[in-house]
Amino acid sequence: MIRMLVVDDHPIFRRGLVDLISDAPDMTVVAEVDDGLRALQVARDLAWDVALIDVSMPRLNGVEVLRRLRRQFPSGRS
């Protein structure tokens, strides 16, 4: 089972992604958040395999979230 973290500040788009992922038999959404700072908090607390991250978000953009996640989990996340 692939555990997904969905990060997007647009609620309708985020809901659509979550619905699509939920229909896949081998994927599950472990969390959905609406900004980059919250994404970093959740990423530390939950087990996840793949993060779908919006590039343009308030408070902390997706590129910076990715940089920080790579520093925090240099060998990946499992």
HELIX and SHEET records of a PDB file:
HELIX    1   1 PRO A   11  ASP A   23  1                                  13    
HELIX    2   2 GLY A   36  ASP A   45  1                                  10    
HELIX    3   3 GLY A   62  GLN A   72  1                                  11    
SHEET    1   A 3 MET A  27  VAL A  33  0                                        
SHEET    2   A 3 ILE A   2  VAL A   7  1                                        
SHEET    3   A 3 VAL A  50  ILE A  53  1                                        
END                                                                             
